[in-house]
């Protein structure tokens, strides 16, 4: 699946790639993409990690409340605690990326 020098891969790009690779209808390809993204989202909402072998791991991290600074006013402000999603690329993906650059 080539990205033709675009900087963003979209859902539509994924649907088109599935349609071309597996010769399924756009409707079926769209359903597949949505189902995969829904499964990943559901797992993350339940604080589960999502590991895709050869690609990487998505996980939820709890960030603590901390002090920060408003960049416009330069006044100190409290940054509330929140959850954040992190991604750690697999060694295989890192190697592929480094070989391509």
C-alpha positions in Angstrom: 0.0 0.0 0.0 1.7 3.2 -1.2 0.9 6.5 0.3 1.9 8.6 -2.8 3.9 11.2 -0.8 0.9 12.2 1.3 1.6 13.0 4.9 -1.6 11.5 6.3 -3.1 8.0 5.8 -6.9 8.3 6.1 -9.7 5.8 6.6 -10.6 6.2 2.9 -7.0 5.3 2.0 -7.3 2.1 4.1 -10.6 1.2 2.5 -9.2 1.8 -1.0 -6.2 -0.4 -0.2 -8.4 -3.2 1.1 -10.6 -2.9 -2.0 -7.6 -3.2 -4.3 -5.8 -5.9 -2.4 -8.6 -8.2 -1.7 -11.1 -7.3 -4.4 -14.0 -6.6 -2.0 -16.6 -3.9 -2.3 -15.9 -0.5 -0.7 -18.8 -1.2 1.6 -17.2 -4.4 2.9 -13.8 -2.8 3.1 -15.3 0.1 5.1 -17.0 -2.3 7.5 -13.7 -4.1 8.1 -11.8 -0.8 8.8 -14.6 0.4 11.1 -14.7 -3.0 13.0 -10.9 -3.0 13.5 -10.9 0.6 14.8 -13.9 -0.1 17.0 -12.1 -3.1 18.6 -9.0 -1.1 19.2 -11.0 1.8 20.7 -13.1 -0.5 22.9 -10.0 -2.2 24.3 -8.3 1.1 25.1 -11.5 2.4 26.8 -11.3 -0.6 29.1 -7.6 0.3 29.9 -6.4 -2.7 27.9 -3.2 -2.6 25.8 -3.5 -3.4 22.1 -0.5 -5.3 20.7 -0.3 -5.7 16.9 2.7 -8.1 16.3 5.2 -6.6 13.9 3.7 -3.1 14.3 3.5 -2.0 17.9 1.5 -1.6 21.1 -1.1 1.0 22.0 -1.6 1.5 25.7 -3.4 3.9 28.1 -1.4 5.8 30.6 -2.7 7.8 33.5 -1.0 11.2 33.8 -0.9 12.8 37.2 -2.1 16.4 38.0 0.8 18.8 37.7 1.7 22.5 37.5 2.2 24.0 34.1 2.2 27.5 32.6 -0.3 29.2 30.2 2.0 30.1 27.3 -0.1 33.2 26.5 -0.3 34.8 29.9 2.7 33.0 31.4 0.6 32.4 34.6 1.0 29.2 36.5 -1.9 26.8 36.0 -2.9 23.4 37.2 -3.0 20.7 34.5 -5.6 18.2 35.6 -4.9 14.4 35.7 -6.0 12.6 32.6 -5.6 9.5 30.5 -3.5 9.5 27.4 -2.8 7.0 24.7 0.8 6.0 23.9 2.2 4.0 21.1 5.4 2.0 21.1 6.6 0.8 17.8 7.8 -2.8 17.5 11.5 -3.4 16.8 10.4 -4.8 13.3 8.6 -1.5 12.5 11.5 0.6 13.8 13.9 -1.4 11.6 11.7 -1.0 8.5 11.4 2.8 9.1 15.1 3.2 9.6 16.0 1.2 6.5 13.7 3.4 4.4 15.2 6.7 5.5 
